[in-house]
Amino acid sequence: MAFIDYIDYDDASDDLKKLYDRYGGKTKIPANIIRIAGSNPKAMEAHIDLYRAIMFQKSELSRHQREMIAVVVSAINECHY
């Protein structure tokens, strides 16, 4: 459970609703790891940009290896994302 409350779509600012629309798929609800930055839409967008750079841009690590690292780090941190 996050210590920061998520902002519901109906309570979101116009800027945040645009991000929810963009990253939330049909439900307009992005993954919780994304929603946690809802109080700061610019930070949310920067977080997604960073994630995409780390996970999808050219790297000496394969995508599979990067995912494994993310899983291990999340487990160590007892993070359910």
C-alpha positions as CSV (number, residue, x, y, z in Angstrom):
1,M,0.0,0.0,0.0
2,A,1.4,3.4,-1.0
3,F,1.8,6.1,1.6
4,I,0.7,8.7,-1.0
5,D,-2.9,8.8,-2.0
6,Y,-3.7,8.2,-5.6
7,I,-5.8,10.8,-7.4
8,D,-9.0,9.4,-8.9
9,Y,-9.6,10.2,-12.6
10,D,-12.7,12.3,-11.7
11,D,-10.7,14.4,-9.2
12,A,-7.7,14.9,-11.5
13,S,-6.7,18.2,-13.0
14,D,-7.0,18.5,-16.8
15,D,-3.2,17.9,-17.2
16,L,-3.4,14.8,-15.1
17,K,-6.5,13.5,-16.9
18,K,-4.5,13.8,-20.2
19,L,-1.8,11.7,-18.7
20,Y,-4.2,9.1,-17.3
21,D,-5.8,9.0,-20.8
22,R,-2.5,8.5,-22.4
23,Y,-1.0,5.9,-20.0
24,G,-4.1,4.3,-18.6
25,G,-5.4,2.4,-21.6
26,K,-9.1,1.7,-21.8
27,T,-9.7,2.1,-18.1
28,K,-7.9,5.4,-17.9
29,I,-6.2,4.1,-14.8
30,P,-2.4,3.8,-15.2
31,A,-0.5,1.3,-13.1
32,N,-0.1,2.3,-9.5
33,I,3.6,2.9,-9.9
34,I,2.6,5.6,-12.4
35,R,-0.4,7.0,-10.4
36,I,1.8,7.6,-7.4
37,A,3.2,10.7,-9.1
38,G,-0.3,12.0,-9.7
39,S,0.2,15.0,-7.4
40,N,2.8,16.2,-9.9
41,P,1.9,15.5,-13.5
42,K,5.3,16.8,-14.8
43,A,7.1,14.3,-12.5
44,M,4.8,11.5,-13.7
45,E,5.7,12.2,-17.3
46,A,9.4,12.4,-16.4
47,H,9.1,9.1,-14.5
48,I,7.6,7.4,-17.6
49,D,10.3,8.9,-19.9
50,L,13.0,7.6,-17.5
51,Y,11.4,4.1,-17.4
52,R,11.2,4.0,-21.1
53,A,14.8,5.0,-21.5
54,I,16.0,2.4,-19.0
55,M,13.9,-0.4,-20.3
56,F,13.6,0.1,-24.0
57,Q,16.6,2.0,-25.4
58,K,19.7,0.3,-26.6
59,S,21.7,-1.3,-23.9
60,E,24.3,-4.0,-23.2
61,L,21.6,-5.7,-21.1
62,S,18.8,-7.5,-22.8
63,R,15.2,-6.5,-22.1
64,H,14.9,-9.8,-20.2
65,Q,17.9,-9.0,-18.0
66,R,16.5,-5.5,-17.2
67,E,13.2,-7.0,-16.2
68,M,14.9,-9.5,-13.9
69,I,16.9,-6.7,-12.2
70,A,13.6,-4.8,-11.7
71,V,12.0,-7.8,-10.1
72,V,14.9,-8.5,-7.8
73,V,15.1,-4.8,-6.7
74,S,11.3,-4.7,-6.1
75,A,11.5,-7.9,-4.0
76,I,14.4,-6.5,-1.9
77,N,12.4,-3.3,-1.3
78,E,9.2,-5.3,-0.6
79,C,7.6,-3.3,-3.4
80,H,4.5,-4.9,-4.9
81,Y,4.7,-3.0,-8.2
